[in-house]
């Protein structure tokens, strides 16, 4: 999609549709002047109340060069910010492209005319233009916007470029998550990471089974042993040309390309969705693509343990004891609690690579969905200052997170009479005990764990986004690096 910023007024815009934002209160004098009072008329009729995501279309507006004039509701003007505009732009694009509209211009005026708003609307346009239709042979009725323009008195070209980089990175993540398990195996995921790194000027290393065996990654390898598909630990490195910090940030992402649950098999209902169990790994790879272009001053390395968790004669059994790279032993009480097993070896490897701060993202537990639904990411930490940095970036990017507890009492749930730790803690506090399990392998390095099981996939189409992968955490990770 062509994206640009221009200096134009409402009357001069030439596009299939020109969009003006209206709020719950306040007149639309310019629109009324251009259309002979149409805006006031649709307000009085109740057709347009200005609520967030309200959309009204006027075809062939007299006095305008655009073929359509769209009034888009921004809700309460006092609460309208980049998060709301990103969502609103998405709803605009999805409505109009479904009507075969090819070019849209959004007017940013008044308090909405800021670089942050221009960036957010660009992201929203790209994210909403994405469709999970790559594997459909018949693409009849599937429409895409070809051009999105931001018109304002101020030049927002730089903001639009940044927004395009972030939107494209988020869509790269969604493309990965959308791939089914037969087409995206661990080694295919590694190949895609290598291709992205080569195109972005990043270093990429892939550790194979032999190398991981030499390093003693028994926890990760135990998960992969039931699959014919070999595992991979994907490492992508960004090194700033002009560093502004001596810190080294690690982004760790769970990369289970398909999860049957292993011997502790999942129910059949909904198992097809388990292709998304590598959404955390995809998010850190997408973030690295954007980081390479936006060039923060801090070193950032992504670590993605990629495995397939399958049932076979060789699969890991409940009761097996494995030795992690850190030397700690783990009793595998449930083979479907596999994400934490691969993450801890990746985290230990990251620590040995000299990282100073870590964030991991993982579709880790159903328990976090029970606790927070599909609204918030569950955020856990061993360092409140580190969590503060992540939460600040998340808030700026409109990705909701909720600070979850990680008290020492949760360790009691993980006791094993046969090994240093069990990999599950029983029925209660499942997301907390899972996070505490990972914490035991961080060695005191400042760390944040993000459980994205409820937010990495959209079960139903929303006004601003289609059903499928969301690309959650990409923008937060990039913001974190840029503002380090």
Secondary structure, DSSP 8 states (H G I E B T S, - for coil): -EEEEE---GGG--SSEEEEEE-SSS--HHHHHHHTSHHHHHHHHTS----TT-EEEEES-TT-SSSEEEEEE---GGG--HHHHHHHHHHHHHHHHTTT--EEEEE--GGG-SHHHHHHHHHHHHHHH--S-TT-S--TT-----EEEEE-SS--HHHHHHHHHHHHHHHHHHHHHHS-TTT--HHHHHHHHHHHHHHHT-EEEEE-HHHHHHHT-HHHHHHHTT-SS--EEEEEEE--TT-S-S-EEEEEEEEEEEE--TTS---STTGGGGGGGGHHHHHHHHHHHHHHHH--SSEEEEEEEEEEE--STTS--TT-EEE-TTS-EEE-S-TT--HHHHHHHHHHHHHHTT-SEEEEEE---HHHHHHHTTT-EEEEES-HHHHHHHHHHHHHTT--EEE----GGGGGGG--SSSSEES---STTHHHHHHHHHHTTSTT-EEEEEE-TTTSEESS-BTTB-SEE--TTHHHHHHHHHT-
